[in-house]
Amino acid sequence: MGHLRPFLLSEDARSQAEFYTQSLGGEIVSVMTHEQATGAQHELKDKVIHLCLVVAGGNSIFMADSFEPFTQGSGVSLNMRTKQNLKLGKHLQS
C-alpha cells in the first residue's frame, strides 16, 4: 500500500507546523530556509522552502512558505509513494 504525503503552502509554515505538532503530536524534523538552500541575502531569505514534520503514526507532512499570495485552500499538493509505481499509473488515469 502507498503512503500519502501532503505538501502544504502556508503564509507561515513554522507557526502552522507548531500548531500541527501540538494538535496531532509529533515533531518538526527539518526546516530549510531560502538563505540556507541558496545563500540568498534578500527579503525572502528567512522564508521556509522546506519543512518536514512527522505526526502521530509516523505520517510526514511537508510544508513551505508561499512566496506569493494565494487563495486559502489552494496551497495543497499530494504525493503518493508506493512500491508499485508502475501499476499505480493506470488507476490514476480513470
Contacts in CASP RR format, 6 or more apart in sequence:
PFRMAT RR
TARGET T0000
AUTHOR 0000-0000-0000
METHOD contacts of the structure
MODEL  1
MGHLRPFLLSEDARSQAEFYTQSLGGEIVSVMTHEQATGAQHELKDKVIH
LCLVVAGGNSIFMADSFEPFTQGSGVSLNMRTKQNLKLGKHLQS
1 82 0 8 1.000
2 80 0 8 1.000
2 81 0 8 1.000
2 82 0 8 1.000
2 83 0 8 1.000
3 59 0 8 1.000
3 60 0 8 1.000
3 80 0 8 1.000
3 81 0 8 1.000
3 82 0 8 1.000
4 78 0 8 1.000
4 79 0 8 1.000
4 80 0 8 1.000
5 59 0 8 1.000
5 60 0 8 1.000
5 61 0 8 1.000
5 62 0 8 1.000
5 78 0 8 1.000
5 79 0 8 1.000
5 80 0 8 1.000
5 81 0 8 1.000
6 61 0 8 1.000
6 62 0 8 1.000
6 76 0 8 1.000
6 77 0 8 1.000
6 78 0 8 1.000
6 79 0 8 1.000
7 62 0 8 1.000
7 63 0 8 1.000
7 64 0 8 1.000
7 76 0 8 1.000
7 77 0 8 1.000
7 78 0 8 1.000
7 79 0 8 1.000
8 16 0 8 1.000
8 61 0 8 1.000
8 62 0 8 1.000
8 63 0 8 1.000
8 64 0 8 1.000
8 75 0 8 1.000
8 76 0 8 1.000
9 63 0 8 1.000
9 64 0 8 1.000
9 65 0 8 1.000
9 66 0 8 1.000
9 70 0 8 1.000
9 75 0 8 1.000
9 76 0 8 1.000
10 16 0 8 1.000
10 63 0 8 1.000
10 64 0 8 1.000
10 65 0 8 1.000
10 66 0 8 1.000
11 65 0 8 1.000
11 66 0 8 1.000
12 65 0 8 1.000
13 48 0 8 1.000
13 51 0 8 1.000
13 63 0 8 1.000
13 64 0 8 1.000
13 65 0 8 1.000
14 31 0 8 1.000
14 48 0 8 1.000
14 51 0 8 1.000
16 63 0 8 1.000
17 28 0 8 1.000
17 51 0 8 1.000
17 53 0 8 1.000
17 61 0 8 1.000
17 63 0 8 1.000
18 28 0 8 1.000
20 53 0 8 1.000
20 55 0 8 1.000
20 61 0 8 1.000
21 27 0 8 1.000
21 28 0 8 1.000
21 53 0 8 1.000
21 55 0 8 1.000
24 55 0 8 1.000
24 56 0 8 1.000
25 55 0 8 1.000
25 56 0 8 1.000
26 53 0 8 1.000
26 54 0 8 1.000
26 55 0 8 1.000
26 56 0 8 1.000
27 53 0 8 1.000
27 54 0 8 1.000
28 51 0 8 1.000
28 52 0 8 1.000
28 53 0 8 1.000
29 52 0 8 1.000
29 53 0 8 1.000
29 54 0 8 1.000
30 50 0 8 1.000
30 51 0 8 1.000
30 52 0 8 1.000
31 48 0 8 1.000
31 50 0 8 1.000
31 51 0 8 1.000
32 48 0 8 1.000
32 49 0 8 1.000
32 50 0 8 1.000
32 51 0 8 1.000
33 45 0 8 1.000
33 46 0 8 1.000
33 47 0 8 1.000
33 48 0 8 1.000
33 49 0 8 1.000
34 40 0 8 1.000
34 44 0 8 1.000
34 45 0 8 1.000
34 46 0 8 1.000
34 47 0 8 1.000
34 48 0 8 1.000
34 49 0 8 1.000
35 41 0 8 1.000
35 45 0 8 1.000
35 46 0 8 1.000
37 49 0 8 1.000
37 50 0 8 1.000
39 45 0 8 1.000
44 67 0 8 1.000
47 64 0 8 1.000
47 65 0 8 1.000
47 67 0 8 1.000
48 63 0 8 1.000
48 64 0 8 1.000
48 65 0 8 1.000
49 64 0 8 1.000
49 65 0 8 1.000
50 62 0 8 1.000
50 64 0 8 1.000
51 62 0 8 1.000
51 63 0 8 1.000
51 64 0 8 1.000
52 60 0 8 1.000
52 61 0 8 1.000
52 62 0 8 1.000
52 63 0 8 1.000
53 60 0 8 1.000
53 61 0 8 1.000
53 63 0 8 1.000
54 60 0 8 1.000
54 61 0 8 1.000
55 61 0 8 1.000
62 79 0 8 1.000
66 75 0 8 1.000
80 88 0 8 1.000
82 88 0 8 1.000
END
